[in-house]
Amino acid sequence: MRIDLPPLETIQAFMVCAARVTSLFGALPVFGSAQTPVRVRIALSVTIALVIFPLLPPLLPPTPPTPVGLVILLAQETLVGLMIGFTARLIFIAVEFGGAIIGYQMGFAAANVFDPQNQHQLSLISQFQNVFAILIFLAFDIHHLFLRLISESYRLLPVGNVDLGGEAIPYLSRLTGDMFVLAVKFSAPVLIVLLLSGLILGIMSRIFQQLNAFMLSFPINIGVSFIAIGLTMQLLAVMLHREFNSLQERFATLLRLL
């Protein structure tokens, strides 16, 4: 039985398509985690690339690229996917950073656990908020946004039209700076409660000289922090939902700037 291989131009076009899709899924917060088996990620990326590929030829360059041009084109498409995934991952980085601030202030600075998703140590509160953010991410079907984005990205940014000398890199820098502001917003309610708790303990230590405020602050800060975290879970969910809803606009802006 004779099997006819597809033309070289078709193979090159599929490689270009798979480069953006694979790098995008490799950088996504949930799908690109180390907990997801590599075979599953590869199979999912190749499957989506096969679905998108029939729509891609009109958006490809008119002439087949040379070997050097193909490598440059693959590098550009890989970079586009990584930048899109990095934009989404910034929200989860902000959640982890905000949790680290809370954990440090409440006395859990040395209580770390291994995060299998990102392959590094995280504080207990960071891990808790990270899992909560993943649940919100899946509950509001934000992962469906990326499936729509893959097809829309080729319309907003055709293959071979990447321009890294424009405003895309400064825009990513601004988003990275906003991550720290977002982390403070996530941790602000608990930090305010801890600040009031420290203020009250300071006043009590001045009134009652025998009161050991330092030793008393540990259980009080931990208990008050857990109560504040429980009472502000809905607020955190609302903030995460708002940030996830703004991802589509951020992606469109990034692709236009590229």
Protein Blocks (a to p, Z undefined) as FASTA:
>chain_A
ZZddddfklmmmmmmmmmmmmmmmmmpmklmpmklcfklmmmmmmmmmmmmmmmmmmmpc
fbdcdfklmmmmmmmmmmmmmmmmmmmmmmmmmmmmmmmmmmmmnopammccddfklopa
cdfklmmmmmmmmmmmmmnommmmmmmmmmmmmmmmcghiacfklmmlmmmmmmmmmmmm
mmmmmmmmmmmmmmmmmmmmmmmmmmmmmlcfklmmmmmmmmmmmmmmmmmmmmmmmmmm
mmmmmmmmmmmmmmmmZZ
